[in-house]
Amino acid sequence: MDVDREVQRIAKLGSWSDSDGKRIADAWRRSGESRAAFGRRYGIAVHRLYFWIAKFAGKSVAVTPKHVRFHPVRVTGAEALSRESIEIRLIKVPRGIGEDELRVVLSALRG
């Protein structure tokens, strides 16, 4: 069975065995694509790819950042200051997110 068909078959499964996850991680490495591009091509969520790639790279799957960095926030417009409450949105994005994908997320937050 060729690699493309095998990845398509595994991608459709509800849960993966370790050998399935290893096949997917190996196929991603050989593809040369970003996780996001590979995931889109096969309909696999990026966080699922990250889990299996990390598992077989010998890295901890639960990632705890050593340093927390915040994006600078700026309040604009006098009406924002006069409201009873201000909405603050928190998002989490996977490490390695592509620049284009991050732009889409940020523009959605602005809208």
C-alpha positions in Angstrom: 0.0 0.0 0.0 1.4 3.4 -0.9 2.1 6.0 1.8 -0.6 8.4 0.7 -3.3 5.8 0.8 -2.1 4.6 4.2 -2.2 8.1 5.6 -5.7 8.6 4.2 -6.8 5.3 5.8 -5.4 6.2 9.2 -6.7 9.7 9.1 -10.2 8.4 8.9 -9.9 6.3 12.1 -11.5 7.6 15.3 -8.5 6.6 17.4 -5.0 5.6 16.5 -2.7 2.9 17.8 0.9 3.7 18.5 1.9 2.1 15.2 -0.7 4.3 13.3 0.6 7.4 15.0 4.2 6.5 14.2 3.2 6.0 10.5 1.5 9.4 10.4 4.5 11.1 12.2 6.9 9.5 9.8 4.8 10.4 6.7 4.7 14.0 7.9 8.5 14.2 8.4 9.1 12.8 4.9 6.5 15.2 3.4 8.5 18.3 4.1 5.3 20.1 4.8 4.3 22.2 7.8 2.0 20.3 10.3 -0.8 22.6 9.2 -0.4 21.9 5.5 -0.1 18.2 6.1 -3.1 18.2 8.4 -5.2 20.1 5.8 -4.2 17.7 3.1 -5.4 14.7 5.0 -8.1 16.2 7.3 -6.0 15.7 10.4 -6.2 18.3 13.2 -2.9 20.0 13.9 -3.1 19.3 17.7 -3.4 15.6 16.9 -0.4 15.7 14.6 1.6 17.5 17.3 0.8 14.8 19.9 2.0 12.0 17.7 5.0 13.8 16.3 6.1 14.8 19.8 5.5 11.3 21.1 7.9 9.7 18.6 10.4 12.5 18.8 11.0 11.6 22.4 9.6 14.9 23.6 7.1 15.4 26.3 3.6 15.7 24.9 2.5 18.1 27.6 4.4 21.3 27.0 4.8 23.7 29.8 6.4 27.0 28.7 9.3 28.1 30.9 8.7 31.8 30.2 5.3 33.3 29.7 5.2 36.1 27.2 2.3 38.4 26.7 1.3 40.3 23.6 1.1 44.1 24.3 -2.5 45.3 24.6 -3.7 48.8 23.7 -7.1 50.1 24.6 -8.4 52.4 21.9 -11.3 54.8 21.9 -12.9 56.6 24.8 -16.0 54.4 24.6 -14.0 51.4 25.5 -13.0 53.1 28.8 -16.6 54.1 29.7 -18.0 50.6 29.4 -18.9 48.5 32.5 -16.8 45.7 31.2 -14.3 45.0 28.5 -14.1 41.7 26.7 -10.7 40.1 26.7 -10.2 37.1 24.4 -7.7 34.4 25.1 -6.6 32.0 22.4 -4.1 29.2 22.3 -2.3 28.4 19.1 -0.1 25.4 18.6 3.7 25.9 18.4 4.8 26.0 14.8 1.7 27.6 13.5 2.3 29.1 10.1 2.5 32.8 9.6 -0.6 32.8 7.3 -2.7 30.8 9.8 -1.7 33.1 12.6 -2.8 36.1 10.5 -6.2 34.5 10.0 -6.6 34.0 13.7 -5.5 37.5 14.6 -7.8 39.1 11.9 -10.7 37.1 13.3 -10.0 38.5 16.8 -10.0 42.0 15.4 -13.4 41.5 13.7 
